[in-house]
Amino acid sequence: MTSQLNAHFENFPPAPRTARNAGLAATRLALQLYARVSPEKAGRLVHHMALKPSRLPMPSRYEYLLDTADSHTQLHHGSNTLPVYSWGEGPVVLGVHGWAGAGIQYGAWVEPLVQAGYRVVLFDAPAHGRAQGDSTNLFEMAEVIAKVATSVGRVHGVLAHSMGCLAVARAIADGLQVSYLAMLAPPVSLAAVMDNLGRQLGLTPSVLAVHLQLMEERFGKTLWDRLDLQTLSPSLTHRGLIVIDNDDGSISPDDSERVANSWQQAAVLRTQGLGHHRLLWSPMVIETVLRDLGRPVHTV
């Protein structure tokens, strides 16, 4: 059940639709039956699983790139070791994956950005990809983003996908400095993600309320504002791009539109038929970001 919950909690790579539907139906039924016995225990189970992202299935289509990285280092965060890879030289463009994702999902960006004169840096957050750990949260991901940035020097641009957008915005509000940010399929807030989780899993209000209460006990009642892109938008003073696909089945395009309306410095690219994940390797999306970034200016 854990893997099925995480698949619908965020951004598992697309599986055959019949398998996804069957897995979601089984998870919904199991949680609904458990809730009849004890809404409290069902809510605690949801909370436990929601902080344990499923690993991105390996090998990735871009797995071969890891063997060609110009640098492969290890970053220590708490008791976990996290891999950090980089390609090329020049201003740093940092890729931030979403929940249940991995840095290598940005594999399609490596060659175009390196050829344009940038250094591409990818990493796996705790409990993701090849990183150690079995649980994490968006606040920890924000801390890791800042730590990776410090380890590689000034970050010029950031690419963020899905819930990774919330973590990046939190890191920026906490002091991370960047010149450009591209958000691919950003959710408007963690609260909206939780509402969507409840709908997808057919959770009763009492079950979802237990999970939300445990979140507040763990992170404080301000966590919803601290992970809300509309609330954080005043800190986004740099140039940016928001990519919204009309067929995104994981993050509501309307929610991403609300982010665009709040972030005044961002342009918007609207796409069709890419869904939630194909944004990550769409030539049109990559070309648009490259045009926005332009060729880096190297000083002597």
N, C-alpha and C positions, 0 to 999 in steps of 0.2 A: 504493500500500500504506500510506503514511503516514496518510492520512485514515481508512482502515479500522481501523488499529491504534488510533488515538485515539478513534474512535467506540466501541470496546469497552474502551478503557482507562478511560473515564469516562462523560461524560454528554452525548453528542451528542443533539440533539432527535430524537424518534422519526421514523424513516423508515419507509416501508412494510416490513412484516416480511419479505416475500420479498427485497427489496433488501438488508436488513440481513443476512439469512441467507446470501445469495449472496456478499456482501462479506466476511463472516467466513470462509466456507468458502474463498474465494480467498486470503485472507490466511494462514489456517492452512496451506493447501497450499504456498504460496510459501515460508513460513518453514520448514516441514518439509523441503522439498526443499533449501533453502539449508543447513539444519542437517546434512544428509547430506554436503554438501561440506565444511563447516567449522562446527562448533558455536560456535567462538570468534567467527567473523565474524557468524554469525546472532545471537549474543548481543549483539554490539556494535551491530548494526543495530537490534535491539529497544531497546537503551539510547538510541541516537540518536533514534529516533522517539518514545520515551516521554516525552521532555522537550520535544517540539514539539507543543503542543496544536493541534487543528484549530479554525479559526474558526467561531463560531456562524453558520450561514447567515443572511444578511440579504436583505431587510428582515425584522425581527421584527414580530410582531403588535402590539407596543407601540411601534413605531418613532416614531409620531406624538408620543409623550410627550416625546421629546428636544427637539422644537421648542417645547414649553410649559414647559421647565424654568425655574425662577426664577434659577438660577445654572448656568453652565457654565464650569468652569475647567480648566486643564491642570496636571497634577502631573508634575514631572520626577523620574525615578528612574533613576540611572545615565545611560545614553545614550538612554533611552526617554522619550517623552512619553505620559502616560496621561490620559484624559478623566475628569472628575469632574462629576457632575450633582446638583442638589438641587432639591427642591420643598418649599414650605411653610415655616412658622416653628415654633419650639418645640424641645423636646429632640430630639436627633438619633437616628434609627434608621438604621443602616448596613446595606446589603445586600451580602453577599459571595457571589459566584457560585462554582460548582465548576469543575473542570477542563474545558476546551473550552466553557465557558459565557460569559456576559456579564452585566453589571449590569442591562441592560434586561429580563432574564428576570424581574425583580421588578416589572415594569410593573403587574401587577394589584394590587400593594400600595400604589401611590402615592396614589391618590385616597382610599382608606379611612384610611390613616395621616394624610394631610394634614387630612382632615375631623375626625379625632380629636384634632388639635392637635400633630402631630409634624412634624419636618423630615425628609424622606427623602433620604438620600444614597446614590447608586449610582456605581460606578466600574468600569472594565475593567482587570484586571491585565495585566502585560506579556504580549504574544503572545496576547491575548484581545480579542474584540470589536473596538473601534476603536483600541486601544492599539498602540503601536509594539512591535517585538520579534518574534522568531520562535521563541524558546524561553524557558522559565522553570522554576521549581520551587516547591515548597510553602514553602521557607524564604524565598525572595524574595517570594512572595505574602504571607507573614506580615509581612515588613518593609514592604510596600506598605500593608497594612491599617493598621499603626501610623502610617505617614506620612499616610495619608488622614485618620485620626482626629485627628492633630495639626493638620491643616490646617483642620478644620471645628469644632474645639473639642471639649469633652467629649462622648463618645458614650454615650447612655443605653442603647440596645438594639442588638443585632446579629441579623440574619437570615443564616443560613449554610446553604448547600446542599452536600450530598455532600462531596467532598474539600475544599471551602472550609471545612468544619467543622474539619478538621485544621489548616489554616492559621490560623484564628481562635483555636483553642485554643493553638497555638504562640505567637501574638501576645500572648494573655492571660498565658501563663506567662512571657513576656518583659517584662511590665509594662503592657500595655494594660488600662485600667480600664473596665468596663462594669457596668451594673446588671441587665441582662437579656439572655439569649441564647436564641434559638430555633434548634435544629439540625434541618434537614430531611434525612432519610435519611443520617445520618452513618455513615461506615465506622469500624470500631473502630480501625484503624491503617493506616499505609502498607504495612506488611508484609502485611496481609490483602488489600489492593488488589493487591499484586504477585502473591500466590498466585492470586487470581482471574484476573488477567491471564494467568498461565501456563496455567490451566485452559481459559480461553476460546480461547486461541490454540493450544492443544495443544503447548505448548513442552516439550521434554524437560528433565529436571532439569539437564543440563549446559548447555543454552542459557540457561535462566533464571538459573543460578548465575553465568554471565558477566555478565549484566545487573546482578544484585544486587551482585556484587563491584565493578563499576564505580560503582555508587551509593555504596558504602562508601568507595571511593577518592576520590570527589568530595566527599562530605559528612561523612565520618567514620563509624566503626563505631557510634557512638551514635545515628545518625539514626533507627533504628527505635524507640528509646525516646523520642526527641524528637518523634516524630510518631505517638504512640500515645495514644489518648484515655483508655484505662484508666490509663496512667502519668501523664497530665496532669490527671486528674480532681481531685486535691487543689487545683489552682489554680482550679477552677471553683467558687467559693464563693458565687456570686450565684444569683438565681432563673433558671429556664430551662424550656424545653420541648423534648422530643425527639419528632419526628414520624416514625412508622414505618408504611410501607404493606406489607401482607402480599404484594402482588403486585409488589414492586420486583425487577426483573430485573437491575439493575446493582450494587446494594449489598445484601448479604444482610440480610434483616430480623433474623436471629439475631445478626448482628454489631452492628446498631444496638441491639438489646436488651442486648447486653453493655455498650454505652456507657451506657444507661439505668441498668443495675445498678450502675455505678461512680459516676455523678454523682448524689449524694444529694439535691441541691437541685432537681432537674429533675422536672417532671411529664411524663407520656407521653401522646401522642395516637396511637392506632392507627387506621389507615384501611384501606380495602379498595378495590381497583380503580383507584387513582390511579397506580400504578407509580412510576417514578423522577422523572418530570418534571412530571406534572400536580399534584404537591404544590405546585409553584410558583405555580399560579393557582387552587387549590381554594378556593372561598368558605368551606368549613368550616374549613380550616386558617387562613385569614386571620382569620376571626371568632374562632377560639380564641385566636390570638396577641393580637388586639386586646383581648379580655377579660382576658388575662393582664397586658397592659401597662396597661390602664385609661386614664383621661383624665389627661394630664400636669398636674402642679401647678405653676402659674406663680407665682414669687415676685416681689413688687414691690420 
